[in-house]
Amino acid sequence: MENIFINKAENSGIISIDLLDYKPLTEILEFDVKDHLFMGMIVKEKQFKESIAMVDFSLYDGKVVAVICSVDAIIPPWVYMLLAEKFYQHAAHLDFLDSDQVLLNLWKQNIQNADLQQYSNQKVVVKARSDIDPALYLLASSLLKSFVKSLMYGEIGMPKVIFKN
């Protein structure tokens, strides 16, 4: 008698989506405004502009820049406008968030811009990963809900059914 192994997961017709595939690959650098403040706390216009003039912005060419201020200081809005002007020809993307939040926002954009219609009327499992922000699972589920046959979470062989249409 011959043993025949049948791969039920392969024959299930379930398609797996790995949200890690949509993670941005661009390097994210933080720019801390604190490093250019007088005594690390106060914006003195002349001193601030001189300090910014000394920055080699070419180091940020093609990079994503997360502008932060790691101290509790009152920063006038013109400071951020000046920084935007300086980064304009260098940074691929600029935002006033820490690097983790910038990464999450870019990751969300990648998922929103993905061609998810290819999963129309399919049984889809979103791969389980402990290192994926829950906001990405929320977004993916919201986007897939309207056109997939069923949505699951986990692995193809042992998925947790979220819904069936």
KEKE-3310 file (N, C-alpha, C; in steps of 0.2 Angstrom, whole numbers, plus 5000, padded with zeros to 4 digits):
npx = (5004:5003:5008:5000:5003:4993:4993:4984:4983:4989:4980:4969:4965:4967:4974:4989:4993:5006:5009:5021:5028:5024:5031:5040:5056:5064:5077:5075:5078:5081:5079:5084:5077:5081:5095:5099:5095:5097:5106:5100:5086:5080:5073:5083:5083:5094:5105:5099:5097:5110:5115:5108:5112:5124:5122:5124:5115:5115:5117:5105:5099:5088:5082:5070:5064:5062:5056:5060:5058:5066:5065:5056:5051:5046:5043:5043:5032:5038:5051:5049:5045:5056:5065:5058:5060:5074:5076:5070:5075:5082:5077:5067:5055:5046:5042:5034:5035:5040:5052:5046:5033:5032:5037:5026:5016:5020:5020:5007:5002:5008:5001:4988:4990:4992:4988:4975:4964:4967:4964:4951:4936:4942:4949:4957:4971:4978:4994:5000:5009:5020:5027:5020:5012:4996:4987:4990:4984:4971:4969:4971:4961:4950:4951:4951:4939:4927:4928:4934:4931:4932:4940:4954:4965:4982:4990:4990:4987:4981:4971:4962:4946:4939:4929:4916:4910)
npy = (4994:5011:5026:5041:5058:5072:5089:5098:5112:5118:5114:5121:5133:5145:5161:5169:5184:5194:5206:5212:5213:5225:5234:5249:5252:5262:5272:5279:5294:5303:5320:5331:5345:5350:5350:5362:5372:5386:5383:5371:5373:5385:5395:5405:5416:5421:5413:5401:5400:5401:5389:5380:5383:5377:5363:5349:5345:5337:5324:5319:5315:5308:5301:5297:5309:5311:5324:5329:5335:5333:5339:5348:5361:5378:5379:5390:5391:5395:5389:5376:5378:5384:5373:5364:5370:5369:5355:5352:5349:5338:5327:5313:5312:5321:5323:5329:5319:5305:5293:5280:5282:5289:5278:5269:5277:5278:5264:5261:5269:5262:5250:5255:5260:5248:5235:5228:5222:5211:5201:5199:5190:5180:5167:5173:5174:5184:5185:5180:5190:5195:5206:5216:5231:5233:5243:5241:5229:5232:5241:5234:5224:5232:5237:5225:5219:5222:5215:5202:5184:5177:5181:5179:5176:5172:5157:5148:5134:5134:5144:5158:5161:5177:5183:5178:5180)
npz = (5000:4996:5003:5002:5003:5006:5004:5013:5016:5005:4995:4999:4993:4999:5001:5006:5015:5019:5029:5032:5020:5015:5021:5023:5015:5015:5023:5039:5047:5062:5066:5078:5085:5097:5098:5092:5099:5110:5124:5124:5126:5122:5109:5100:5088:5079:5083:5082:5068:5063:5068:5061:5048:5048:5047:5038:5026:5015:5020:5022:5010:5000:5011:5024:5035:5052:5061:5077:5094:5108:5120:5132:5125:5120:5104:5090:5076:5064:5065:5061:5048:5042:5044:5035:5023:5022:5021:5010:4997:4999:5008:5006:5012:5025:5042:5057:5068:5078:5074:5074:5072:5060:5052:5054:5048:5034:5031:5032:5021:5011:5011:5009:4996:4989:4977:4981:4975:4968:4977:4976:4979:4985:4996:5010:5021:5033:5038:5054:5064:5077:5078:5071:5070:5078:5071:5058:5055:5057:5047:5036:5036:5036:5023:5015:5018:5010:4997:4998:4998:5010:5026:5035:5050:5054:5050:5035:5036:5049:5051:5059:5057:5052:5046:5034:5018)
capx = (5000:5007:5006:5000:5002:4990:4994:4977:4984:4990:4974:4963:4964:4968:4980:4992:4995:5011:5010:5028:5029:5022:5035:5044:5063:5068:5080:5072:5083:5078:5082:5081:5078:5085:5102:5100:5092:5101:5106:5096:5080:5077:5075:5086:5083:5100:5109:5096:5098:5117:5116:5105:5116:5130:5120:5125:5108:5115:5117:5098:5097:5084:5080:5064:5066:5057:5059:5057:5061:5066:5065:5050:5053:5041:5046:5038:5030:5043:5056:5047:5045:5063:5067:5055:5064:5081:5076:5066:5079:5086:5073:5062:5049:5048:5036:5035:5034:5046:5053:5042:5026:5033:5037:5019:5012:5022:5018:4999:5002:5010:4995:4982:4991:4993:4983:4972:4959:4969:4961:4944:4932:4947:4949:4963:4973:4983:4999:5001:5016:5019:5030:5016:5007:4989:4984:4990:4979:4964:4968:4971:4954:4945:4952:4949:4932:4922:4929:4936:4926:4933:4946:4957:4971:4986:4993:4986:4986:4977:4969:4957:4941:4937:4922:4915:4905)
capy = (5000:5017:5032:5048:5064:5077:5095:5101:5119:5120:5113:5125:5139:5151:5165:5172:5191:5196:5214:5214:5214:5232:5238:5254:5250:5269:5273:5285:5297:5308:5326:5333:5352:5352:5351:5368:5377:5389:5379:5365:5374:5391:5397:5412:5416:5422:5407:5395:5400:5400:5382:5376:5384:5372:5356:5346:5342:5331:5318:5316:5314:5302:5298:5300:5312:5312:5329:5329:5339:5329:5342:5352:5368:5381:5380:5394:5387:5397:5385:5370:5381:5384:5366:5361:5373:5366:5348:5351:5346:5332:5322:5310:5313:5324:5324:5330:5313:5301:5288:5274:5284:5290:5272:5267:5280:5276:5257:5262:5272:5257:5246:5259:5260:5242:5233:5223:5220:5205:5196:5199:5184:5174:5166:5177:5174:5189:5181:5182:5192:5198:5213:5221:5236:5232:5247:5238:5223:5236:5244:5228:5221:5237:5237:5219:5217:5223:5211:5195:5179:5176:5184:5175:5178:5167:5153:5144:5128:5134:5151:5160:5165:5183:5183:5175:5184)
capz = (5000:4995:5007:4998:5007:5003:5007:5013:5016:4998:4991:5002:4990:5004:4999:5012:5014:5024:5030:5032:5013:5013:5026:5019:5015:5015:5030:5043:5052:5066:5067:5085:5085:5103:5096:5089:5103:5115:5130:5123:5128:5120:5102:5099:5081:5076:5085:5079:5061:5062:5070:5056:5043:5049:5046:5031:5024:5010:5024:5022:5003:4999:5017:5027:5041:5057:5065:5084:5099:5113:5126:5133:5124:5115:5097:5086:5070:5059:5065:5057:5041:5040:5043:5029:5017:5022:5020:5004:4991:5002:5011:5002:5016:5031:5046:5064:5072:5080:5068:5074:5070:5053:5049:5054:5043:5028:5030:5031:5014:5006:5011:5005:4989:4986:4973:4985:4971:4966:4981:4975:4979:4987:5004:5012:5027:5034:5042:5060:5066:5084:5077:5067:5074:5077:5067:5051:5054:5057:5041:5031:5037:5033:5015:5012:5019:5004:4991:4999:5000:5018:5029:5041:5053:5056:5045:5030:5039:5055:5052:5063:5053:5055:5043:5027:5014)
cpx = (5004:5004:5006:4998:4999:4991:4988:4978:4985:4984:4968:4961:4965:4975:4982:4994:5000:5012:5017:5031:5028:5026:5040:5052:5067:5071:5076:5077:5079:5082:5079:5083:5081:5092:5104:5097:5098:5100:5101:5088:5076:5079:5077:5087:5089:5104:5106:5098:5105:5119:5114:5109:5122:5129:5122:5119:5109:5116:5110:5095:5094:5081:5073:5067:5061:5060:5055:5060:5060:5066:5058:5051:5047:5045:5041:5037:5035:5049:5055:5047:5052:5066:5065:5059:5071:5081:5073:5069:5083:5082:5068:5055:5051:5041:5038:5032:5040:5046:5049:5035:5027:5033:5030:5015:5014:5020:5010:4998:5003:5004:4989:4983:4992:4987:4980:4966:4960:4966:4954:4941:4937:4946:4956:4964:4979:4988:5000:5008:5016:5022:5027:5012:5000:4985:4985:4985:4972:4963:4967:4964:4949:4945:4950:4942:4927:4923:4932:4931:4926:4940:4948:4963:4975:4990:4988:4983:4981:4975:4963:4952:4939:4930:4922:4909:4900)
cpy = (5006:5023:5038:5053:5069:5084:5099:5109:5122:5119:5117:5131:5145:5155:5169:5179:5192:5203:5216:5215:5221:5237:5243:5252:5257:5270:5280:5287:5302:5314:5330:5341:5354:5353:5358:5374:5380:5386:5373:5366:5380:5392:5404:5412:5416:5415:5401:5394:5399:5392:5378:5377:5379:5365:5355:5342:5337:5324:5315:5315:5307:5298:5301:5303:5313:5318:5329:5334:5335:5332:5346:5359:5371:5383:5384:5390:5389:5392:5379:5372:5381:5377:5363:5364:5370:5359:5347:5348:5340:5326:5319:5311:5316:5325:5325:5325:5309:5296:5282:5276:5286:5283:5269:5270:5279:5269:5257:5264:5266:5252:5249:5259:5254:5240:5227:5219:5213:5199:5196:5192:5178:5173:5169:5176:5179:5185:5184:5184:5196:5205:5218:5225:5234:5237:5245:5233:5227:5238:5239:5225:5226:5237:5231:5217:5217:5219:5204:5191:5178:5179:5180:5178:5172:5164:5149:5138:5128:5141:5152:5164:5171:5184:5180:5179:5178)
cpz = (5000:4999:5002:5003:5003:5007:5007:5013:5009:4994:4994:4998:4993:5001:5005:5010:5020:5024:5030:5025:5011:5017:5021:5020:5016:5022:5033:5048:5056:5066:5073:5085:5092:5102:5094:5093:5108:5121:5130:5125:5125:5112:5102:5092:5078:5077:5082:5071:5059:5063:5064:5049:5043:5047:5038:5029:5019:5013:5024:5015:5002:5005:5019:5033:5046:5061:5072:5088:5105:5120:5126:5132:5119:5109:5093:5079:5064:5059:5060:5049:5038:5039:5036:5023:5016:5019:5013:4998:4993:5004:5006:5005:5022:5035:5053:5068:5073:5074:5068:5071:5062:5049:5048:5048:5036:5026:5029:5023:5009:5006:5007:4998:4985:4982:4976:4981:4969:4971:4981:4975:4981:4994:5005:5019:5028:5039:5049:5062:5072:5083:5073:5071:5073:5072:5059:5050:5054:5050:5035:5031:5034:5025:5012:5012:5014:4998:4992:5000:5008:5020:5035:5044:5055:5051:5041:5033:5045:5056:5056:5058:5056:5052:5036:5024:5010)
residu = (MET:GLU:ASN:ILE:PHE:ILE:ASN:LYS:ALA:GLU:ASN:SER:GLY:ILE:ILE:SER:ILE:ASP:LEU:LEU:ASP:TYR:LYS:PRO:LEU:THR:GLU:ILE:LEU:GLU:PHE:ASP:VAL:LYS:ASP:HIS:LEU:PHE:MET:GLY:MET:ILE:VAL:LYS:GLU:LYS:GLN:PHE:LYS:GLU:SER:ILE:ALA:MET:VAL:ASP:PHE:SER:LEU:TYR:ASP:GLY:LYS:VAL:VAL:ALA:VAL:ILE:CYS:SER:VAL:ASP:ALA:ILE:ILE:PRO:PRO:TRP:VAL:TYR:MET:LEU:LEU:ALA:GLU:LYS:PHE:TYR:GLN:HIS:ALA:ALA:HIS:LEU:ASP:PHE:LEU:ASP:SER:ASP:GLN:VAL:LEU:LEU:ASN:LEU:TRP:LYS:GLN:ASN:ILE:GLN:ASN:ALA:ASP:LEU:GLN:GLN:TYR:SER:ASN:GLN:LYS:VAL:VAL:VAL:LYS:ALA:ARG:SER:ASP:ILE:ASP:PRO:ALA:LEU:TYR:LEU:LEU:ALA:SER:SER:LEU:LEU:LYS:SER:PHE:VAL:LYS:SER:LEU:MET:TYR:GLY:GLU:ILE:GLY:MET:PRO:LYS:VAL:ILE:PHE:LYS:ASN)
# end
